[in-house]
């Protein structure tokens, strides 16, 4: 329920939001690797922001065009 509310809030303010739920894996994730934790991906104009659903911390991933 908390995740749904957060996703609806972000979608209302920023547009498209994607939920990423990782597959269960026997391998241990490497330190600093967030791909093995559930997250929301918010697409902004020229950037993406990934919000970790465990820590609720955001990682901005800027796109650079050459």
Backbone as CSV, one residue per row, in Angstrom:
resi,resn,N_x,N_y,N_z,CA_x,CA_y,CA_z,C_x,C_y,C_z
1,UNK,0.821,-1.188,0.000,0.000,0.000,0.000,0.871,1.261,0.000
2,UNK,1.944,1.258,0.817,2.851,2.410,0.892,3.502,2.663,-0.472
3,UNK,3.893,1.599,-1.147,4.541,1.731,-2.458,3.565,2.289,-3.480
4,UNK,2.322,1.826,-3.446,1.305,2.330,-4.379,1.082,3.826,-4.187
5,UNK,0.986,4.246,-2.951,0.759,5.672,-2.674,1.941,6.518,-3.138
6,UNK,3.140,6.041,-2.883,4.330,6.763,-3.323,4.369,6.846,-4.847
7,UNK,4.082,5.735,-5.520,4.087,5.716,-6.988,3.028,6.663,-7.550
8,UNK,1.834,6.689,-6.954,0.781,7.587,-7.426,1.164,9.052,-7.222
9,UNK,1.780,9.367,-6.086,2.233,10.730,-5.828,3.269,11.158,-6.861
10,UNK,4.273,10.310,-7.081,5.330,10.643,-8.036,4.785,10.766,-9.454
11,UNK,3.866,9.881,-9.821,3.279,9.924,-11.153,2.466,11.197,-11.360
12,UNK,1.768,11.646,-10.327,0.969,12.872,-10.427,1.848,14.096,-10.632
13,UNK,3.044,14.082,-10.049,3.920,15.252,-10.132,4.958,15.185,-11.249
14,UNK,5.397,13.990,-11.607,6.501,13.879,-12.561,6.173,13.101,-13.829
15,UNK,5.074,12.371,-13.883,4.744,11.600,-15.066,5.042,10.122,-14.876
16,UNK,5.617,9.524,-15.897,5.826,8.078,-15.935,6.685,7.560,-14.777
17,UNK,6.193,6.522,-14.100,6.901,5.867,-13.007,6.881,4.369,-13.268
18,UNK,8.044,3.709,-13.151,8.138,2.259,-13.364,8.547,1.578,-12.067
19,UNK,7.886,0.479,-11.751,8.236,-0.323,-10.591,9.184,-1.429,-11.038
20,UNK,10.320,-1.549,-10.356,11.303,-2.597,-10.663,11.434,-3.509,-9.452
21,UNK,11.031,-4.757,-9.641,11.149,-5.763,-8.593,12.145,-6.808,-9.093
22,UNK,13.293,-6.937,-8.449,14.320,-7.873,-8.913,13.909,-9.329,-8.703
23,UNK,14.457,-10.170,-9.547,14.250,-11.611,-9.423,15.036,-12.112,-8.224
24,UNK,14.527,-13.133,-7.557,15.278,-13.751,-6.466,16.500,-14.438,-7.061
25,UNK,17.641,-14.252,-6.436,18.886,-14.804,-6.943,19.687,-15.373,-5.787
26,UNK,20.404,-16.453,-6.063,21.253,-17.044,-5.035,22.555,-16.278,-4.886
27,UNK,22.942,-15.502,-5.899,24.173,-14.726,-5.863,24.011,-13.528,-4.940
28,UNK,25.056,-13.214,-4.208,25.062,-12.028,-3.359,25.345,-10.805,-4.230
29,UNK,24.570,-9.726,-4.064,24.852,-8.508,-4.841,26.165,-7.880,-4.382
30,UNK,26.848,-7.247,-5.323,28.096,-6.558,-4.993,27.782,-5.305,-4.196
31,UNK,28.734,-4.888,-3.382,28.532,-3.704,-2.553,28.277,-2.480,-3.430
32,UNK,27.265,-1.706,-3.057,26.932,-0.496,-3.812,26.060,-0.756,-5.024
33,UNK,25.625,-1.984,-5.214,24.812,-2.324,-6.376,23.349,-2.311,-5.968
34,UNK,22.529,-1.443,-6.584,21.128,-1.299,-6.204,20.179,-2.089,-7.094
35,UNK,20.671,-2.770,-8.111,19.811,-3.484,-9.041,19.121,-4.682,-8.398
36,UNK,19.556,-5.114,-7.218,18.978,-6.285,-6.576,17.958,-5.902,-5.510
37,UNK,17.569,-4.635,-5.450,16.589,-4.168,-4.483,15.422,-3.534,-5.235
38,UNK,14.205,-3.647,-4.700,13.053,-3.046,-5.382,13.198,-1.534,-5.454
39,UNK,12.752,-0.970,-6.572,12.885,0.475,-6.752,11.816,1.010,-7.690
40,UNK,11.641,2.320,-7.644,10.790,3.033,-8.587,11.699,3.862,-9.480
41,UNK,11.460,3.827,-10.775,12.219,4.624,-11.718,11.310,5.740,-12.211
42,UNK,11.716,6.982,-11.940,10.940,8.148,-12.346,11.668,8.796,-13.510
43,UNK,10.980,8.939,-14.628,11.580,9.559,-15.807,11.265,11.050,-15.800
44,UNK,12.329,11.841,-15.792,12.198,13.294,-15.838,12.562,13.752,-17.243
45,UNK,12.622,15.036,-17.496,12.888,15.540,-18.840,14.144,14.927,-19.455
46,UNK,15.296,15.156,-18.859,16.543,14.647,-19.416,17.296,13.783,-18.412
47,UNK,16.579,13.230,-17.449,17.238,12.436,-16.416,16.284,11.381,-15.869
48,UNK,16.846,10.393,-15.240,16.084,9.373,-14.541,16.454,9.436,-13.069
49,UNK,15.499,9.191,-12.206,15.773,9.103,-10.773,15.281,7.744,-10.298
50,UNK,16.153,6.995,-9.639,15.788,5.686,-9.100,15.628,5.834,-7.594
51,UNK,14.449,5.430,-7.084,14.164,5.519,-5.659,14.151,4.114,-5.089
52,UNK,15.097,3.839,-4.208,15.201,2.541,-3.551,14.032,2.419,-2.580
53,UNK,13.237,1.346,-2.703,12.050,1.199,-1.871,12.346,0.644,-0.487
54,UNK,13.569,0.238,-0.238,13.941,-0.215,1.100,14.418,0.975,1.926
55,UNK,15.329,1.761,1.360,15.883,2.904,2.095,15.163,4.214,1.780
56,UNK,14.382,4.241,0.700,13.715,5.441,0.186,14.705,6.528,-0.212
57,UNK,15.938,6.130,-0.485,16.951,7.059,-0.977,16.854,7.130,-2.499
58,UNK,17.172,8.278,-3.033,17.101,8.490,-4.472,18.496,8.568,-5.074
59,UNK,18.644,7.969,-6.232,19.876,8.047,-7.001,19.512,8.666,-8.344
60,UNK,20.041,9.810,-8.635,19.766,10.460,-9.921,20.753,9.964,-10.950
61,UNK,20.230,9.573,-12.080,21.047,9.058,-13.171,20.837,9.992,-14.353
62,UNK,21.724,10.936,-14.522,21.576,11.940,-15.580,21.996,11.379,-16.920
63,UNK,21.217,11.725,-17.929,21.525,11.331,-19.297,22.295,12.476,-19.956
64,UNK,23.367,12.157,-20.619,24.159,13.177,-21.292,24.119,12.896,-22.788
65,UNK,23.741,13.875,-23.553,23.671,13.725,-25.009,24.832,14.476,-25.641
66,UNK,25.512,13.844,-26.549,26.632,14.470,-27.269,26.211,14.832,-28.660
